[in-house]
Each structure stands twice: as structure tokens, then as C-alpha cells.
Amino acid sequence: MDHFKYVNDTFLATTSVTRCQEVTRTIQANIREVDVFGRLGARNSVQILPGVQPCHAAEMLNRLRMVINQLDFRPHQGPASVSASIGMATFTGDHASFDSLLEQADRRL
């Protein structure tokens, strides 16, 4: 989620927790059973899409980003909506580590 720190620092902690839970439910409802999604660190999450070609992964992630951006949190406290920025990396066997994939995805946000 973009601007998570702002929401967390400006509004009640329950506001940011509620937002995270709703975004997570939305992601889980919009991915395949074989996909893996989870939180990674304080501000990031990761989604693994096994067996998906890069062009299809980009389409899937863009659709997911649009669904997240359409969430409406009115009349709750804080901003009425959230947004997500998504960076993508493809495992081709050339990367030395999971960290290098994360760095590549981070550069593509």
C-alpha cells in the first residue's frame, strides 16, 4: 500500500490495520490458489506467481493494482481510498538470490 506510514502515523493504529486486512482479503480473493502472497518487512509484500509468463504476470498484477485502488473505505477514519504500486521481477535462473529479485522488483515500482 502506498503511503501506509502516513495513514499509520496520522490516524489510529486500527485504521491502518483495517486497511491492511481489507487489502489482504482483496488480494487473496483475486489470486489463484497456487499463488503465494505475504507481507515482507514493514512496508512491502511479495506475490509469487508460479508458471506464469512475464507478460501475463504483468497483466495479472496490473488488474490487482486496479482492484486495490478501487477499494472504498468511507465512512471510516482516514483517506477514503488506498493505492498500490507494484514492481515485478522474473525468475529466470540467472539471479543469485531471492534478494536480487526483490531489488529488481523494487527498482520497477
C-alpha positions, 0 to 999 in steps of 0.5 A: 500500500502506498503511503501506509506510514502516513495513514499509520502515523496520522490516524489510529493504529486500527485504521491502518490495520483495517486497511491492511486486512481489507487489502489482504482479503482483496488480494487473496480473493483475486489470486489463484490458489497456487499463488503465494502472497505475504507481507515482507518487512514493514512496508512491502509484500511479495506475490509469487506467481508460479508458471506464469509468463512475464507478460501475463504476470504483468497483466495479472498484477496490473488488474490487482493494482486496479482492484486495490485502488478501487477499494472504498473505505468511507465512512471510516477514519482516514483517506477514503481510498488506498493505492498500490504500486507494484514492481515485478521481477522474473525468475529466470535462473540467472539471479543469485538470490531471492534478494536480487529479485526483490531489488529488481522488483523494487527498482520497477515500482 
